[in-house]
C-alpha cells in the first residue's frame, strides 16, 4: 500500500447506476485526502445481456468507454482518476478485485453491495467479504438504494465519523486510520460503545443472567462505567486538532449503533470479514449493521484471528 492510507482508492464498477452509488463518498475522500480513484471493471466470462435493467458491458471496448465517461465527469469535479478493465476468465470476481487492488497498490477498495452474486451483484457476505478477506485491506461498502446521495459523481466527503468499539484490543486497531481520515476530512469523530442490557445478552452470556440476575445487572452497570472511562482514554489519544466525543449506550448492539448512525456520514470499524456460515455464526456486526443503516461502512480487517467479530 502507499505511504498515505487514502492515496489510492480502487472502485469496482459493473456498469450499473447502483454500483455507482459508492462514487460520491469515494470521490469525496480522495479529493479531500489528495488521493486518486482507480475505476475497475471485471469482464465476466459469460455476462448476461442486462444488469439491473441496463445493458451489460460485454466487451473490453464497451467497458473502457463506460469507465472513461465516468472518469471524465470525475476529472471535471477535480478528482484524479484512471481506469482499468480486466477479464475474469475462470477466476472469481472477488479474487480479480483483490488481485487488482494489490497490483495498483490500493489503500482502500470501494464497492456497492446489491443483487445476488457475481458482478451482477456485490452481495455482502459474498463479494464484499471475499474481497475483504483476500485483499486484506480496508474496504468501503455501501448498500445500494439505501441513501440519498449528492449528484451522481459529485464529491461528498463525510464530516461525521462513527467509530464503534467493543472493548477488545482488536477493535482499537481501527483508531490510527480513523484519526488519519478525520484529519484530512476535518471531520468530527464519535467513539461509541454499546453495553448489553440483561435481555440483550448473547447466548453464551445469558445463563449467568438467568440464575444470578442481580449480580449480572451489577456487572453490566460496572461495565458501562468502565466503558465510559475506556472511551475517554482512547479519545485522549487522538491528535489535538480533532473534535472527538464519546458515547456509551445500553441495549441491543445493532439497534443502538443504527440509531447513532443516523447522525453520522460514515462508520469506521474493524471486522474479520468472515464469509458464509462462519460469518453468520460469528454474528458479524458489520454485516448486520449494513442491513440497518443508510451510511457506508469503512471496514478495516484486523490482524489477529482470536478476537471476537466486530
Secondary structure, DSSP 8 states (H G I E B T S, - for coil): --SSTTSEEEEE--SSTTGGGGHHHHHHHHHHHT-EEEEEEEE-TT--SEETTEE---SHHHHHHHHHHHHHHHHHTT-EEEEEEEE-TTS-HHHHHHHHHHHTT-SEEEEEE-SSSGGG---TTTHHHHHHHHH-S-EEEEETTSS--SSTTS-----EEEEEE-SSGGGGGGHHHHHHHHHHHT-EEEEEEEE--GGG--HHHHHHHHH-HHHHHHHHHHHHHHHHHHHHHHHTTS-TT--EEEEEEES-HHHHHHHHHTT-SEEEEEE----HHHHHHHT-HHHHHHTT-SSEEEEEE-S-SSS---
